[in-house]
Amino acid sequence: MKAESKAESLAGWAVIAALFAATTCVESMSWNQLTAYTPIYLRELHVSAAQVPGWIAAMSSLGWILALPMAPFWGVLADRYSRKLVIVRSAAIEAVIFGGWALSTSPWMALLFRSLNGFILGNTGVMLAVQASTTPRQRLALAVGIVGAGSPAGRAVGPILGALLVHLVDIRGMLLFDAALSALMAVLLTVVMRETDHARPADLRVASLLRGAVAEIAGKPLVWRLFLATAVTQIGLWTVLPYAPIYIARLAPGDTVTAVGVVLSAVGLGQAIASPLWGLVMQRFGHVSVLSLTSVGASLALAIVGLSHNIFLFAAGLFANGVFAAAILTASMAVMAATVSPERRGAVLGQILFPFYFGGVIGPLIGAAAFGAGQPVVFGVAAVLSLAPLVVLLTMPRERKVGKPA
């Protein structure tokens, strides 16, 4: 009986880890396809070439602006009410968004559906909280690694698969494909995942849970500094990310759909490979040392991209930047996983991507403003912002400059 219970436990956490990995893979894949082919989609909606950067900025930023006020609450609501409901909600609304984009007949209609992305955020931290609650301690690192592999895998597969779908069934067909996958994940999550018991704080009021999560983050210097550094670097990333397909199309005339897919999938593949490797390197050398060096590497790579007029050099620089930039999310997740209190796990980990949402608001607006000044300026701004981990961590008090979480 005891052996049977252990087997069920093993199967339970492994199935949940695989399901969460698939969910984050589909989510990442779909959103990366949307980002990669938004310029082409806008032209199908009869937006002139001169107006495309402005519409990209509006569509990239508006959803994040609406999302920011709600972002801190998803993990809190998951701990207060239902972690399962918060996770399923995300996949279900994604299906609505991609379906809406596929059926849109004007850029204003597409903008309306894009603004709904504020209602899909906050699921990653809650998934990690559920995984931690259902996994034996000795298997937790493996389980987190499996779940964490989903998002970079989606970034690697998304753009190139999107190119194939655009060629086969056009861009609207690609979006309907993404909507169907998201709906399938919502059904699987509903059927397979169970609402599990987990440690809860004594005070379950939403405001109290949120204050407790913020207090845990603010009370750990390395954690809140990583939050700050991540927010600044994400502003830099979103300064260039929505507009990269335009530059790729300029440098690779001809089959621009395939060129965009190949380059952006290569960047995603680099991130997928680099993320777990950075985790191993950080165990050996510490978070501060690795982040300081990788921020310099990311900045130099973006500078090269900004000055390149050759598609191969452009792609190589973007690939290198993705590899270096992968270090900061790995560091943030590692530090939080090691320091968060079990009873506040959902609430605290629910905030882990808040800096990414903030970057998604500011970055596209900066990119649109700099777009007219040319490629070197757009990528130069991002290169400067990529130095944030170096600047923030070097200002830590000497006695706190440690590479390992407290």
Secondary structure, 3 states (H helix, E strand, C coil): CHHHHHHHHHHHHHHHHHHHHHHHHHHHHHHHHHHHHHHHHHHHCCCCHHHHHHHHHHHHHHHHHHHCCCCCHHHHHHHHCCHHHHHHHHHHHHHHHHHHHHHCCCHHHHHHHHHHHHHCCCHHHHHHHHHHHHCCHHHHHHHHHHHHHHHHHHHHHHHHHHHHHHHHHHHHHHHHHHHHHHHHHHHHHHHHCCCCCCCCCCCCCHHHHHHHHHHHHHCCHHHHHHHHHHHHHHHHHHHHHHHHHHHHHHHCCCCHHHHHHHHHHHHHHHHHHHHHHHHHHHHHHCHHHHHHHHHHHHHHHHHHHHHCCCHHHHHHHHHHHHHHHHHHHHHHHHHHHHHCCHHHHHHHHCCCCHHHHHHHHHHHHHHHHHHCCCHHHHHHHHHHHCCHHHHHHHCCCHHHCCCCCC
